[in-house]
Amino acid sequence: MTTIWTAIAAILIFCILIFVHEFGHFLSAKLLGIRVHEFAIGMGPKLFGKKKGDTLYSVRILPIGGFCALEGEDTSSEDEKALSNKPAWVKLIVMASGSFMNLLLGFILLLCLYGTAKQIVVPQVATVAPGSAAEVSGILPGDEIVKLDGNRIHIASDLYWVKSRLTDRNTEIVVRRDGVNHTLSISPEKTDSDYSLGVALTPQKNNFFLTVKTGTYTTVFYARVILETLLDLLRGNIGLSSMSGPVGIVSEIGSAVKETTQSGWVGFLSLLQLTILLTINLGIFNLLPIPALDGGRIFFVLIEMIRRKPLPPEKEGMVHMIGFALLILLSLFIAYIDVLRLI
């Protein structure tokens, strides 16, 4: 039974994320006078569709993608409504709008998530452990942690993330006390899992402004973690085997669904958090300057703005086609790793 609910949840989440992304492209294209040939959810053979005006709205058999087919997207066109005939700033908006919608969805879901909480943990010191690194450095209960190791701290997650990347070397911590910032030196203590500062943070009674603030900075926090993780991958600090594709994601969704059936509301919140992370990840990943992704198209638009003339659409389309093929190969490799991990 759990397998059925996992499949339903996975299809629903993928479809929602893809719909939101493609709807961003669709909406901006329509508003900016670009002809949209088809707006599709899913890939492969068409299950059903309906044409309204110039646009075919369709659902396809495989719930693993979707697309918004624009006139003049990869080829030159004589149509005045073709994307290729629009100014560079219009192309930029259309290409970025899909990721923007995914990030916006993540922000809205975070508002819903935090809006249900009675209290939210904030980066303010509640207690200091006796003899800890914090006590030695002069941190006091009530201090608001402003910076750690040069990183601005807005929410508790910022502090936990920076702390997880610390070593036992001396580093700076900035705290606000009675409205005045104090720069202190602290040497984190090694524990079994990471390095400890020796402080407990304050749970603060929730309100509308705290919900909005936490939701906003958590959206930024997730984007930052995703980018820093990608940089760690490129630097070789983490292996390619740590990445997950659709198979790994479905496995995580299955775990969240199982928790939902066992724990009810708590499990549902886990599934919601996973959805939030996935939609923000989709938004950020699509902005990377990789051919075939929105970021790759944005990169070519920026080149067009510098050159003051567009590149030949056919040549750009060829680059995106090669990039798409390489992405498919990478996806198959990651799927293979996911399967081995599951076995």
C-alpha positions in Angstrom: 0.0 0.0 0.0 2.9 2.3 0.8 4.3 1.7 -2.7 1.1 2.9 -4.3 1.0 6.1 -2.1 4.7 6.7 -2.9 4.0 6.5 -6.6 1.0 8.8 -6.3 2.9 11.3 -4.2 6.0 11.2 -6.5 3.9 11.8 -9.6 1.9 14.5 -7.9 5.0 16.4 -6.7 6.9 16.1 -10.0 3.8 17.3 -11.9 3.3 20.2 -9.6 6.9 21.3 -9.8 7.1 21.0 -13.5 3.7 22.6 -14.0 4.8 25.6 -11.9 8.1 25.9 -13.8 6.6 25.7 -17.3 3.7 27.9 -16.3 6.2 30.6 -15.5 7.6 30.4 -19.1 4.1 30.2 -20.5 2.7 33.2 -18.5 5.7 35.5 -19.3 5.6 34.5 -23.0 1.9 35.2 -23.3 2.2 38.6 -21.5 5.1 39.6 -23.7 3.4 38.7 -27.0 5.3 35.5 -27.9 3.5 32.7 -29.7 3.1 29.5 -27.7 2.5 26.4 -29.8 2.1 23.9 -26.9 2.0 23.8 -23.2 2.6 20.2 -22.1 2.8 18.4 -18.8 4.7 15.1 -19.1 6.8 13.7 -22.0 6.4 11.1 -24.7 3.1 10.3 -26.5 0.2 12.7 -25.9 -2.6 11.3 -23.7 -5.1 14.1 -24.4 -5.1 17.8 -25.3 -7.2 20.8 -26.2 -6.3 23.6 -28.5 -7.3 27.1 -27.6 -6.2 30.0 -29.8 -2.7 29.3 -31.0 -1.8 27.0 -28.1 -2.3 23.3 -27.6 -2.7 22.4 -23.9 -1.7 18.7 -23.5 -0.9 16.0 -21.0 1.6 13.3 -22.0 2.1 9.8 -20.9 5.4 10.1 -18.9 5.1 12.3 -15.7 8.9 13.1 -15.8 9.0 16.5 -17.5 7.1 19.0 -19.5 7.6 21.8 -21.9 6.4 25.1 -23.2 7.0 25.2 -27.0 7.6 28.8 -28.2 7.8 30.0 -31.8 11.5 30.8 -32.7 12.9 29.2 -29.6 15.6 27.2 -31.3 15.3 28.3 -35.0 14.9 31.6 -36.9 11.4 32.6 -37.8 9.7 35.3 -39.8 6.9 35.5 -37.3 6.9 38.8 -35.4 5.7 36.9 -32.3 8.7 34.6 -32.4 11.0 34.6 -29.4 14.0 34.9 -31.7 12.6 38.3 -33.0 12.1 39.8 -29.5 14.5 42.1 -27.7 17.1 40.5 -25.4 15.4 41.7 -22.2 12.2 40.0 -23.2 14.2 36.7 -23.8 15.8 37.1 -20.4 12.5 37.5 -18.6 11.0 34.5 -20.4 14.0 32.3 -19.8 14.2 33.2 -16.1 10.5 33.1 -15.3 10.3 29.3 -14.9 13.0 29.3 -12.1 11.4 32.3 -10.5 8.1 30.5 -10.2 9.8 27.5 -8.6 11.5 29.8 -6.1 8.2 31.6 -5.5 6.5 28.3 -4.8 9.2 27.3 -2.3 8.7 30.6 -0.5 4.9 30.3 -0.4 5.2 26.7 0.9 7.7 27.9 3.6 5.2 30.5 4.7 2.6 27.8 5.1 5.1 25.6 6.9 6.3 28.3 9.4 2.8 29.8 9.7 1.6 26.6 11.4 4.4 26.8 14.0 3.6 28.2 17.5 7.3 29.0 18.0 10.3 29.5 15.8 13.9 29.0 16.9 15.9 32.3 16.3 19.7 32.9 16.4 19.6 34.3 19.9 21.4 32.6 22.8 19.1 31.1 25.4 21.7 29.3 27.5 25.5 28.9 27.6 27.0 25.6 28.6 29.4 25.9 31.6 33.0 25.6 30.5 32.0 25.6 26.8 33.7 27.5 23.9 31.0 30.1 24.1 31.5 30.8 27.8 35.3 31.0 27.3 34.7 33.5 24.5 32.4 35.7 26.6 29.1 35.0 25.0 26.1 35.7 27.3 22.5 34.5 27.4 20.4 37.0 25.4 23.1 37.7 22.9 21.9 37.7 19.2 24.4 36.0 16.9 25.0 38.3 14.0 28.0 36.7 12.2 30.0 33.5 12.5 33.2 32.9 10.6 32.5 35.9 8.4 29.0 34.6 7.4 25.9 36.7 8.2 23.4 34.9 10.4 19.7 35.7 9.8 18.0 32.5 10.9 18.9 29.5 13.0 19.6 27.4 9.9 22.3 29.8 8.8 24.1 29.2 12.1 23.7 25.4 12.0 25.1 25.3 8.4 28.1 27.5 9.1 28.8 25.6 12.3 28.7 22.3 10.4 31.6 23.5 8.2 33.8 24.8 11.1 37.0 23.2 12.4 38.6 23.6 15.8 40.6 26.7 14.6 39.9 30.0 16.2 37.2 32.0 14.4 35.3 35.2 14.8 31.8 35.5 16.1 29.8 38.7 16.2 27.0 39.1 18.8 24.6 42.0 19.3 24.2 42.9 23.0 22.0 45.8 24.1 22.0 47.1 20.6 25.8 47.1 20.2 27.8 44.6 18.1 30.7 42.8 19.9 33.3 40.8 17.9 34.6 37.8 19.9 37.0 35.0 19.2 35.8 31.4 19.6 37.4 28.0 19.3 34.7 25.4 18.6 34.9 22.1 20.5 35.0 18.7 18.7 32.0 16.5 19.3 31.1 13.1 17.8 29.3 14.6 14.8 30.7 18.1 14.3 32.0 21.1 16.2 30.1 22.7 19.1 29.8 26.3 20.2 28.2 25.4 23.5 25.0 27.5 23.2 21.3 26.7 23.0 19.1 28.9 20.8 15.9 30.7 21.8 12.4 29.5 20.7 10.5 32.7 20.0 6.7 33.0 19.9 5.6 33.1 16.3 3.9 36.1 14.6 3.3 37.2 11.0 6.5 39.2 10.6 8.6 36.4 12.1 7.0 33.9 9.7 7.7 36.1 6.6 11.3 36.8 7.8 12.0 33.2 8.4 10.4 32.1 5.2 12.3 34.6 3.1 15.7 33.8 4.6 15.1 30.1 4.5 14.4 30.3 0.8 17.8 32.1 0.4 19.4 29.6 2.8 18.3 26.6 0.7 19.5 28.3 -2.5 22.9 28.9 -0.8 23.2 25.4 0.4 22.5 24.0 -3.1 25.1 26.3 -4.7 27.7 25.6 -2.1 27.1 21.8 -2.4 27.5 22.1 -6.2 30.8 24.0 -5.7 32.0 21.3 -3.3 31.2 18.8 -6.0 33.2 20.7 -8.5 36.1 21.1 -6.1 36.1 17.4 -5.4 35.2 17.8 -1.7 32.2 15.5 -2.2 31.9 12.6 -4.7 29.5 12.4 -7.6 28.1 9.3 -5.9 26.5 11.6 -3.3 24.1 13.1 -5.9 20.6 11.8 -6.3 18.4 11.6 -9.4 14.7 10.8 -9.9 15.2 7.3 -8.4 16.8 8.6 -5.3 14.2 11.4 -5.0 11.3 8.8 -5.3 13.1 6.8 -2.5 13.1 9.9 -0.3 9.5 10.6 -1.1 8.7 7.0 -0.2 10.4 7.5 3.2 8.3 10.7 3.8 5.1 8.9 2.7 5.8 6.1 5.1 6.4 8.6 7.9 3.2 10.3 7.0 1.2 7.1 7.3 2.9 6.3 10.7 3.1 9.8 12.2 0.3 11.7 10.5 0.9 15.5 10.6 4.6 15.2 11.4 5.2 13.0 8.4 3.2 15.3 6.2 5.5 18.2 7.3 8.5 16.1 6.3 6.9 15.5 2.8 6.2 19.3 2.6 9.8 20.1 3.5 11.1 17.7 0.8 8.8 19.4 -1.8 10.1 22.8 -0.8 13.7 21.6 -1.2 13.0 20.0 -4.5 11.2 23.1 -6.0 14.1 25.5 -4.9 16.6 23.0 -6.2 14.8 22.9 -9.5 14.8 26.7 -9.7 18.5 27.1 -8.8 19.7 24.2 -11.0 17.9 25.5 -14.0 19.7 28.8 -13.7 23.1 27.3 -14.0 24.9 28.2 -17.3 24.6 24.7 -18.7 23.4 24.2 -22.4 19.8 23.0 -22.6 18.9 24.5 -19.3 17.3 27.9 -18.8 20.6 29.2 -17.4 22.4 28.1 -20.7 19.8 30.1 -22.7 20.2 33.1 -20.4 24.0 32.9 -20.9 23.5 33.2 -24.7 21.1 36.1 -24.2 23.7 37.9 -22.1 26.3 37.3 -24.9 23.7 38.8 -27.3 23.3 41.9 -25.1 27.1 42.3 -25.0 27.5 41.7 -28.8 24.4 43.8 -29.5 23.2 41.2 -32.0 21.9 37.6 -31.5 23.8 34.5 -32.3 22.3 32.3 -35.1 19.4 30.4 -33.5 20.4 27.2 -35.4 23.9 27.2 -33.9 22.6 28.0 -30.4 20.0 25.2 -30.8 22.8 22.8 -31.8 24.7 23.6 -28.6 21.5 23.1 -26.5 20.9 19.8 -28.3 24.4 18.5 -27.4 24.0 19.8 -23.8 20.6 18.0 -23.6 22.2 14.7 -24.7 25.0 15.1 -22.1 22.4 15.8 -19.4 20.5 12.6 -20.3 23.8 10.6 -20.0 24.5 12.2 -16.6 20.9 11.5 -15.5 21.3 7.8 -16.5 24.6 7.6 -14.6 23.0 9.1 -11.5 20.0 6.8 -11.8 22.4 3.9 -11.9 24.1 5.1 -8.7 20.7 5.5 -7.1 19.7 1.9 -8.0 23.0 0.6 -6.6 22.5 2.6 -3.4 19.0 1.2 -3.0 20.2 -2.4 -3.6 
